[in-house]
Structure formats: C-alpha cells, structure tokens
Amino acid sequence: MKETIKRLIPESLIARLRGLEADMKLRHETIHQMKRFRRSYARRGSMRREHLETRIIFFTHQIEKGLSHTDFRYGFGKGVLAQMAPLMASLRKTDTDIAHNDVYQTAISALHEYRTRHEEAHVDLAYMRELFDAAIWNDIATTENTTGGAMTIRAADKRHNGSLTFTRLMEERHSVREFADEPVSAAEITKAVDAAMRTPSVCNRQPTRVHIITNPQLIRHAMPLQGGFRGYPMPPALVLITADNQAFMNQDERNEGYTDGGLFGMSLLLALEEQGLAACPLNTMLPMKRDEATRALLGIPDSEFLVMYIAVGHFRDEVKTCKSQRFPADGIVTVHA
C-alpha cells in the first residue's frame, strides 16, 4: 500500500506533508521542553534546597570575580551580599548537615577572604555585618575552608603546557579574564581550532562555526551585549562559537547544535591552554534583543545559533582568578547497574 501511495503521490508533495508534520512536532516538543524547564529551574524566591544552592553558587562566583580583579575595589558587591545573606540563612535551616555542604562552605570561604581583605585594610564592614546573622558571621570569621575566593595564575607556570598529561592540563586550566598587553593573532587561534577539529559531532556533520574577532572596536561593542565581562579590560581577541542549523535534519535535533558546539568549545579551551594562551568562556544565553544586536554587529547568518564566546589573550606575568571549586565526582554520578 505504501509503495502504491509513493508511486501515485509526487515526491515534492510527500516532502511538503512531512515538513508540515515536522513543524507541528517541533512546536509541540519545544513547548513540552519549555514546560519541563519551567518546572525545574531555580526561580527567585524558591526555598527548594537545590535552588538555594544554585543561587548561592552564582553569587559566590560574583564575589570571587571581584576578589580576582587586579584593580581591586574595596566595598564591591554590596548588592550581591544583600541577596546572598538570606539565601545562606535559608540553606542553613534547610540542611541539617551544613558543616558538610560544599556549596555553603565554599561560599563561607569566599566571604572569609572578602572580610579578611577589608579588615586588613581597615575598611568599615558595618554594611556586611548587618546582612548576615550571628551564626553565619561567625562561620565567615572562623572557617578554615580555602575552597572559595581567588587564586594566582603565573605565566611562567604555563611554559610547558604542551607536555602535560590530559589530567594535568584539565587541573591547571582556569578561566582568566585579564590579559597581557599583547595582541593575539587569528593565526594563533586558528592553530588551536585545528586541534579542536577532532571534536566529535552528530554523524560527523560538524555544525560548529568559529568567528574570530580581533577588531578592537567590534570587541568593545560585543562585550556589553554579552554582559558578563563588566569591569575588566577588553580582551585582545574574542571567539564566537556558533552552530549552523543547516547541518540538522529534523525537529529532534533542534538542540544538537548546543551539544556539539559545547563539546567543541571545551576542546578549543584545552587547545588554547596547551598552546599557552589564556582564555575565558562566556555564555551567549542572551535576551532576544541582545541576540539580534550581536548578530547584526558580527554579521552572523540566521541559520546559526550562538553557542558561546571565548575571550582570548596572552597570560600576564601574574594575575588572580576565581578558585571556582568543583563538586567531587561522586556528588554528581548515578550508577545504573
């Protein structure tokens, strides 16, 4: 029967009908995905433990970024601290084993460095003291945890990156946001892109596209649209990773570009690190207006989704960066035996 229908109906009509069916599935499945996300993401005001931890990690990172600035500004982050304090108080009430809660303890560690630096410089912390209850303030003062805060990266330690094992390269790569006053050429970045081309992709369709930006004016306009690089000098070079949706074949693959692009991004970060170039990934989860403005600025085709930016430069002799503590593997692994 199917063969008879195929003979009687032109291929062009079959293709059109299947296209309409795919469009309906795309709409239905996208809405289903949206509803699942809406049920789970860490909305502001939620008291669910996982949501409290998510927001505390976010704000801890903001504190760490401030602590890592070369041009350190005393009294920074008052708005962040004001949001962080009630979240930590709620988590302390929610988790009966707060002493072993890595998210809480890393936040306390970062706040300890914040408090210590200010007190050593005799900066008044009355505003901070008023935000945190006595128990948390005591935790901040007495903690011996060192997983949060800032750490120092030295260019001299990167000279032999090419000979490191994969594990060492992973362990010693950190996001760097302040770079040496030295240009980075497109050729230097392209060398790392060549290495990253071994990254797997769905059916080897290789949807990733790489836009290398070395024009200072374009970078100055692109960074405010990205929004996560405020307070830092402009990077010497910027890489935008996109995914070309022309590489995909049906609605089931609508998110595949983000997966393949993310894999490529990690490969590129490691390739840059191996070559002794400093880098920092920056998200492109932008509101629609900024997404469209970015596309217009850089001439990104409509067929491409924005996946991520990577700021690239040469290492300074010495620079601070966030410690960005990671969860232990057994904290995220579920074994299905």
C-alpha positions as CSV (number, residue, x, y, z in Angstrom):
1,M,0.0,0.0,0.0
2,K,2.8,2.4,1.0
3,E,4.6,1.7,-2.3
4,T,1.5,2.4,-4.3
5,I,0.9,5.7,-2.5
6,K,4.5,6.7,-3.1
7,R,4.1,6.0,-6.8
8,L,0.8,8.0,-7.0
9,I,1.9,11.0,-5.0
10,P,4.7,13.2,-6.2
11,E,7.8,13.3,-4.0
12,S,7.5,17.1,-3.7
13,L,4.1,16.7,-2.1
14,I,5.3,14.0,0.3
15,A,8.2,16.2,1.3
16,R,5.8,19.1,1.9
17,L,3.5,17.0,4.0
18,R,6.3,15.6,6.0
19,G,7.6,19.1,6.5
20,L,4.3,20.2,7.9
21,E,4.2,17.2,10.2
22,A,7.8,18.1,11.4
23,D,6.7,21.7,12.1
24,M,3.9,20.5,14.3
25,K,6.1,18.1,16.2
26,L,8.7,20.9,16.6
27,R,6.2,23.2,18.1
28,H,4.7,20.5,20.4
29,E,8.1,19.2,21.6
30,T,9.5,22.7,22.1
31,I,6.6,23.6,24.3
32,H,6.9,20.3,26.2
33,Q,10.6,21.0,26.8
34,M,9.8,24.6,27.9
35,K,7.3,23.3,30.5
36,R,9.8,20.8,31.9
37,F,12.4,23.6,32.2
38,R,9.8,25.9,33.8
39,R,9.0,23.2,36.4
40,S,12.7,22.8,37.4
41,Y,14.8,26.0,37.1
42,A,15.9,27.9,40.2
43,R,13.3,30.7,40.3
44,R,14.0,33.6,42.5
45,G,12.2,33.1,45.9
46,S,12.2,29.3,45.8
47,M,13.1,27.6,49.0
48,R,14.0,24.3,47.5
49,R,17.5,23.3,48.6
50,E,18.8,22.7,45.1
51,H,17.5,26.1,44.1
52,L,19.1,27.8,47.1
53,E,22.4,26.1,46.3
54,T,22.2,27.2,42.6
55,R,21.8,30.8,43.5
56,I,24.4,30.8,46.2
57,I,26.9,29.3,43.7
58,F,26.0,32.1,41.3
59,F,26.6,34.8,43.9
60,T,29.8,33.2,45.2
61,H,31.2,33.4,41.7
62,Q,30.4,37.1,41.7
63,I,32.3,37.6,44.9
64,E,35.2,35.6,43.6
65,K,35.3,37.7,40.4
66,G,35.5,40.8,42.5
67,L,38.3,39.4,44.6
68,S,40.3,38.4,41.5
69,H,40.3,41.9,39.9
70,T,43.8,43.4,39.5
71,D,42.3,46.8,40.2
72,F,40.6,45.7,43.4
73,R,37.8,47.9,44.6
74,Y,37.0,47.9,48.3
75,G,33.4,47.7,49.2
76,F,32.4,46.0,46.0
77,G,29.4,43.6,45.7
78,K,27.0,45.1,48.3
79,G,24.0,44.2,46.1
80,V,25.4,40.6,45.8
81,L,25.9,40.3,49.5
82,A,22.4,41.5,50.2
83,Q,21.0,38.7,48.0
84,M,23.4,36.1,49.3
85,A,22.8,36.6,53.0
86,P,19.1,35.4,53.2
87,L,19.8,32.5,50.8
88,M,22.6,31.3,53.1
89,A,20.4,31.6,56.1
90,S,17.6,29.6,54.4
91,L,20.1,26.9,53.3
92,R,21.5,26.7,56.9
93,K,17.9,26.0,58.1
94,T,17.2,23.6,55.3
95,D,20.3,21.4,55.5
96,T,20.8,19.7,58.9
97,D,24.4,18.8,57.9
98,I,25.5,22.3,56.8
99,A,29.1,21.6,58.0
100,H,29.4,19.2,55.1
101,N,27.5,21.2,52.5
102,D,30.2,22.1,49.9
103,V,28.2,24.9,48.4
104,Y,27.7,26.6,51.8
105,Q,31.3,26.1,52.9
106,T,32.8,27.4,49.6
107,A,30.6,30.5,49.9
108,I,31.8,31.0,53.5
109,S,35.4,30.6,52.3
110,A,34.9,33.3,49.6
111,L,33.2,35.6,52.1
112,H,36.1,35.0,54.6
113,E,38.6,36.3,52.0
114,Y,36.3,39.3,51.3
115,R,36.0,40.0,55.1
116,T,39.7,39.5,55.8
117,R,40.9,41.7,52.9
118,H,38.7,44.5,54.0
119,E,39.6,44.2,57.7
120,E,43.3,44.2,57.0
121,A,42.8,47.4,55.0
122,H,40.7,48.9,57.9
123,V,37.7,49.2,55.7
124,D,34.4,49.5,57.6
125,L,32.3,46.4,57.1
126,A,29.2,47.5,59.0
127,Y,27.1,47.1,55.9
128,M,28.1,43.5,55.6
129,R,27.7,42.7,59.3
130,E,24.1,43.9,59.3
131,L,23.3,41.5,56.4
132,F,24.4,38.2,58.0
133,D,23.0,36.6,61.1
134,A,25.4,35.8,64.0
135,A,25.9,32.2,63.2
136,I,26.9,32.9,59.6
137,W,29.0,35.8,60.6
138,N,30.8,33.5,63.0
139,D,31.3,30.9,60.3
140,I,32.8,33.6,58.0
141,A,35.2,34.6,60.7
142,T,36.4,31.2,61.9
143,T,36.3,29.0,58.8
144,E,39.5,27.2,57.8
145,N,38.0,26.2,54.4
146,T,40.0,27.5,51.5
147,T,37.9,26.3,48.5
148,G,36.5,29.7,47.7
149,G,38.0,33.1,46.8
150,A,40.8,34.0,44.4
151,M,44.0,32.3,43.4
152,T,47.1,33.4,41.4
153,I,48.0,32.3,37.9
154,R,51.6,32.8,36.6
155,A,52.7,32.9,33.0
156,A,55.9,31.1,34.0
157,D,53.9,28.1,35.1
158,K,52.3,27.8,31.6
159,R,55.6,27.4,29.6
160,H,55.5,23.6,29.5
161,N,51.7,23.1,28.9
162,G,52.4,21.3,25.7
163,S,54.0,18.4,27.6
164,L,51.3,18.0,30.3
165,T,49.1,14.9,30.6
166,F,45.4,15.5,29.9
167,T,44.6,15.3,33.6
168,R,47.2,17.9,34.5
169,L,46.1,20.2,31.7
170,M,42.5,19.9,32.9
171,E,43.5,20.5,36.5
172,E,45.6,23.6,35.7
173,R,43.3,25.3,33.3
174,H,41.5,28.2,34.8
175,S,39.4,31.0,33.3
176,V,41.4,34.1,33.0
177,R,39.7,37.5,32.5
178,E,42.7,39.9,32.4
179,F,45.4,39.5,29.8
180,A,48.8,40.8,28.8
181,D,49.0,44.0,26.7
182,E,50.0,41.9,23.6
183,P,47.8,41.2,20.6
184,V,46.6,37.7,19.7
185,S,46.6,36.9,16.0
186,A,43.8,35.0,14.2
187,A,46.6,32.6,13.1
188,E,47.4,31.7,16.8
189,I,43.7,31.0,17.5
190,T,43.3,29.1,14.2
191,K,46.1,26.7,15.3
192,A,44.0,25.8,18.3
193,V,40.9,25.5,16.2
194,D,42.7,23.0,14.0
195,A,43.4,20.9,17.1
196,A,39.8,21.2,18.2
197,M,38.5,19.8,14.9
198,R,38.9,16.3,16.2
199,T,35.9,17.0,18.5
200,P,33.1,14.5,17.7
201,S,29.7,15.7,16.4
202,V,26.4,14.1,15.5
203,C,27.0,11.8,12.5
204,N,30.2,13.8,11.8
205,R,28.1,16.6,10.4
206,Q,30.4,19.2,12.1
207,P,27.9,22.0,12.6
208,T,30.2,24.2,14.6
209,R,31.3,27.5,13.1
210,V,34.1,29.7,14.6
211,H,34.1,33.5,14.3
212,I,37.4,35.0,15.4
213,I,37.2,38.7,16.3
214,T,40.4,40.8,16.7
215,N,39.0,44.2,15.7
216,P,39.1,46.2,19.0
217,Q,36.0,48.3,18.0
218,L,33.9,45.2,17.4
219,I,35.1,43.7,20.7
220,R,34.2,46.9,22.5
221,H,30.7,46.8,21.1
222,A,30.2,43.0,21.5
223,M,31.2,42.7,25.2
224,P,28.4,44.9,26.7
225,L,25.9,42.9,24.7
226,Q,27.3,39.7,26.2
227,G,27.1,41.3,29.7
228,G,29.3,39.1,31.8
229,F,32.7,40.9,31.3
230,R,31.9,44.2,33.1
231,G,34.8,45.7,35.0
232,Y,37.5,44.0,33.0
233,P,39.7,45.5,30.2
234,M,38.7,44.4,26.8
235,P,40.3,41.1,25.7
236,P,42.8,41.2,22.8
237,A,40.7,38.6,20.9
238,L,37.2,37.2,21.1
239,V,36.0,33.9,19.6
240,L,32.3,33.3,19.0
241,I,31.3,29.7,18.6
242,T,28.0,29.1,16.7
243,A,26.2,26.1,15.3
244,D,24.8,26.0,11.8
245,N,21.3,24.5,11.9
246,Q,21.6,23.6,8.2
247,A,23.6,20.6,9.4
248,F,20.5,19.1,11.1
249,M,17.7,17.1,9.6
250,N,14.6,17.0,11.8
251,Q,13.0,18.6,14.8
252,D,14.5,16.0,17.2
253,E,17.9,17.7,16.5
254,R,16.9,21.2,17.5
255,N,19.3,21.3,20.5
256,E,22.1,19.3,18.9
257,G,24.0,22.4,17.9
258,Y,24.4,23.4,21.5
259,T,25.7,20.0,22.4
260,D,28.2,19.8,19.5
261,G,29.2,23.4,20.0
262,G,29.7,22.9,23.7
263,L,31.9,19.9,23.0
264,F,33.9,21.9,20.5
265,G,34.2,24.8,22.9
266,M,35.8,22.7,25.6
267,S,38.2,21.2,23.1
268,L,39.2,24.7,22.0
269,L,39.7,25.9,25.6
270,L,42.1,23.0,26.2
271,A,43.9,23.6,22.9
272,L,44.4,27.2,23.8
273,E,45.7,26.2,27.2
274,E,48.1,23.7,25.7
275,Q,49.5,26.5,23.5
276,G,50.0,28.8,26.4
277,L,47.1,31.2,25.7
278,A,44.8,32.4,28.4
279,A,41.1,32.1,27.9
280,C,37.7,32.5,29.5
281,P,34.4,31.0,28.2
282,L,31.4,33.4,28.2
283,N,27.8,32.4,27.7
284,T,25.6,33.7,24.9
285,M,22.2,32.9,26.6
286,L,21.1,36.4,25.6
287,P,17.7,38.1,25.7
288,M,16.3,38.3,22.1
289,K,17.2,42.0,21.6
290,R,20.8,41.4,22.5
291,D,21.0,38.3,20.5
292,E,19.7,40.1,17.4
293,A,22.1,43.1,18.1
294,T,25.0,40.6,18.3
295,R,24.0,39.0,15.0
296,A,23.8,42.4,13.3
297,L,27.1,43.6,14.7
298,L,29.1,40.5,13.7
299,G,27.1,39.5,10.6
300,I,26.0,36.2,11.9
301,P,23.8,34.3,9.5
302,D,20.2,33.5,10.5
303,S,21.0,29.8,10.2
304,E,23.4,29.9,13.1
305,F,22.6,29.6,16.8
306,L,25.0,31.4,19.2
307,V,26.7,28.8,21.5
308,M,29.4,30.6,23.4
309,Y,32.1,33.3,23.4
310,I,35.7,32.7,24.4
311,A,37.9,35.7,25.4
312,V,41.5,35.0,24.5
313,G,44.8,36.7,25.3
314,H,48.3,36.1,26.4
315,F,49.0,35.4,30.1
316,R,50.1,38.2,32.3
317,D,53.2,37.5,34.4
318,E,50.9,37.2,37.3
319,V,47.1,37.5,37.6
320,K,44.4,36.4,40.0
321,T,41.4,34.3,39.1
322,C,38.4,32.6,40.7
323,K,39.0,29.4,42.5
324,S,35.7,28.1,41.2
325,Q,35.5,24.9,43.4
326,R,34.2,21.8,41.6
327,F,31.9,19.2,43.1
328,P,33.5,15.7,43.7
329,A,32.7,13.1,41.0
330,D,30.6,11.0,43.4
331,G,28.4,14.0,44.1
332,I,27.1,14.0,40.5
333,V,27.3,10.3,39.5
334,T,24.4,8.0,39.5
335,V,25.3,4.4,38.7
336,H,22.6,2.3,37.0
337,A,23.9,-1.3,37.5
